[in-house]
């Protein structure tokens, strides 16, 4: 357990860094439920600089959660194109539809994790940023700050329970939103100046190579369907220079994830 002095000193440091390093973003200057939901889904495995561009494009096309829910998935995927991990677009669309159907935005972690593509950490971050609720969550920048500060020379991998305990103990409950913004911006700086402290976490994994992977091929199929509208398996295989056997496997995976539809051996979004 940290002492009250250690907690106070850490909070003062982080809040000062947050003030010095604050980055303006549309979901910060206007932290509505919809803006926060959209940004948190987009920021999963995607750099802020890229999200800033796509966020504005997305909001222009779908200015409200109602307009997103009412849109055809084909339109959603078109706007999402370029962000990668296209299942997030499907999850976002389904989540918007579920929220609109219910008639109100979820206000608890338990409610949010029932929605597609939202785990415990994402649920907590949404509640922090949208409603300024004092929730606990851990992500890459948060891990960086806490490991750098409290366990920089740890020889064994650090488990998530230990990190969550530290986050809980030090949480600045007077303004959780400001607190996590500060952690995010300080963590970003530390990554650039001090290196990758996330490697000391048990949650650290090395991302598999995208080039030549099945994930890349699935993305190519989606882009082809966006362009052509309706395609046969044979046409997809020929166009992308993929064997029909692998094309069938990739299409089966996309069907399972509800990313594509099929009728009379033809595939479309």
N, C-alpha and C positions, 0 to 999 in steps of 0.2 A: 504493500500500500504506500502511496505517496503521501508525504507530509503536506500540511496546509501551505507551508512556505514554498515547497516545490511546485505545488499546483498553481499558486498565485504567481510565482516567477515565470512558469511556463506560459500561463495565460497572457501575462503582460508581454512576453516576448512575441508570441504568435500574433496577438492583436496589433502590436506595433509593426510587425512584418506585414500584416495584412493591410495596414494603412499605407505603408510605403509601396507595396507591390500591387495594389488593387488594380484589377483588369476590368474594364467596362464591357459588359455583354448585355444583349437585349433581354435575356431572361433574368438578369440581375437588376437592371434598371426598371423592369416591369415584370416582377415575379408572380405572374398570374398562374393559376392552376394549370392551364393549358400550355403556357410557355415553358413552365418548369417540367411538366411531363414530357413534352417534345424534346427539350434539350437533354434531359437525363437519358432518354432512350437513344438519342443521337450520339451522345458522348460515350456510350458503351463501346470501347475498343476503337474510338476514332478521335483524332487530335482536335483540339479546340479550334485551331485556325481553319480547318476544313469545315467543321460544324458551323462556324460563324457565317460562312458563305451559304451553305445549304439551308440553314435555319431561315434566313431571310427569304430565300426562294420558296421554301415550304410555306411560310406564313403568308406570302403573297398569294399563293395558290389556295391555301386553306387557312383563312384568318381566324377561324374559330374551331373548337372541337366538334361542333355540330356540322360544320362544312366538311371536316375531315371524315366524320362518321358517314356522311351521306355520299361521299365520293366513291367512284368505282375503284377497285384495287389497282386496276391498270393505270389510272391517273396517279395514284399514290406511289406506285413503284417507279413511274416515270420521274416524278419529282425526287424520289429517294436515290435514284441512280447516281453513283459516284461515291456514296457513303460506305458501300460494302456491307457484308453480313445482312443480306437482303431479308432474312427472316424477321429482322427487327421491324422492317416496314410492315410486314403482315401482322406482327404482334401489336404494333402501334395502332394500325387500322382497327383490329379487333378490339383493342382496349378502348379506343374512342367510341366505338359502337356500343360496347357494354356500359360505359359511363353515361352516354346519352340516353340509352334505353332505361337505365336506372333513374336518371333524372337528377342526380347529384354526384359530386366528386367525392371519392372515398376519403375518410379522415383518419383511418387507422392503418397500421402495418398489415394486420390480419385481412382487412378488406382489399388492400392493394395487391398483396401477393397472390390473390385469387385471379388476378387479371393476367392475360398472356404476356410472357416475357419479362415479368417484374418479380425480382427476387427480394430477399429481405433488405439487402443494402440499398437497392434502388428505391424500394418502398420508403425506407427511412429517410433517404435523401430528398425524395419528393415532398415529404411532410415537413422537413426542415426548411426547404427553400420556398415552398408555396405558402406554408402556414406559420413558419417560425417556431415549430414545435421542437422541443429538446429531445431529439431522437439520437440513437447511437448507430453509426455506420462506419465501415472501413472500406476504403478503396485505395488505389495505388498512391495517390498523393498524400493521403492520410497516413498510410503505412510509412512512407518515406520520412515524414516529419517525426513520427513517434520512434521509429527505429533509429534514425539519426540522433535524436535527442537522448533517448533513454537506453538504447541497446546497440550502439554502433560497433562494438567489438565482440558481439555474441558469436560463439563458435558453433552453436547448434541452431538449426532452423527454428524460427520463432512461430509459435502457433497463433491462430487467429483469436483464440480465447484470451490470451495474454494481451494482445493488442486492444481487443474490445474492452477489456477491463481498464486499461489506461485511458482509452477514449471516454469511457463512462466517468472515471474519476475526475478527469480534467475538463469535462464539458462545460462550456460557458453558457449557463442557462439564461442569463439576462438577455442574450441576443444570439441564439444558436445559428441563425442564418449568417450573420456577420462572422461568427466564429469559424464556420466551415468554409466560407469564402476565403478567410485568412489562411486556413490550413491548405486549401487548394493552391493558392498563389504562392505561399511559402514552399510547399512541396514541389511546385513546378521549378522554382528557383534552385532548390537543393538538387534536383535531378540534373540540372544543367551545370551546377558548380561543384557538386560533391560526389556525383556518380550514382549508380543504381543500388540504393539500399534495399530495394524490394527483393533483391536476390537472397537476402537473409530470412525472408518469410517463407513459410511452408506453402503459401499460396502462389509463390512465384513459379511461373512456367515459361518455357520458351515457345513462342508462337511458331507453329509449323509454317513452312515455306508456302506462299500463296501461288507463286509461278509454277504452272504445271500440275497443280493439285486438283482434286475433284471439286473443291470449293470454287476454284477459278472456272472450271468447266460448267458448273451449275450456273454461275453468274453469266457466262457466255450464252447459255441456253435462254436465260431470262432476257438478255439483251436482244437475242434473235427474235424471241416471241414479241417483245415490245416493237420491234421493227416490222416483222412480217404479219403479226396478228394470229394466224393459225398455221401450224406446221405439223407434218407427219414426222414420225421417228426417223424414217429414212432420210427425209430432207434435213433434219437437224444433224444427223450423223455426217452426212455428206458436206453440209455447209461448214461444220466445225472440225472436220477431219478427225472424227472420233469413231471408234468401232461401234457397230450397232448394239453389240452386247453391253458395252460401257454406257452408251446412250440410254439404253433401257434401264440400267441401274440408276443412272442420274435422274431420269424422269420419274422413276418410282420414288426416289427420295424427295423430289420436289412435290410430287402428288401427296406423299405422306405429310409433308410440312404445310400442305394447303397453299403452296406457292403457285401451282399451275392447276389447270383443269383438263379433263380429257373426255372426248366424246367421239365415238366411231373412229377410234385410233388416230385422232387428231388432237393436238395439244394447243392450249391457249391460256391466257392469264384470266 
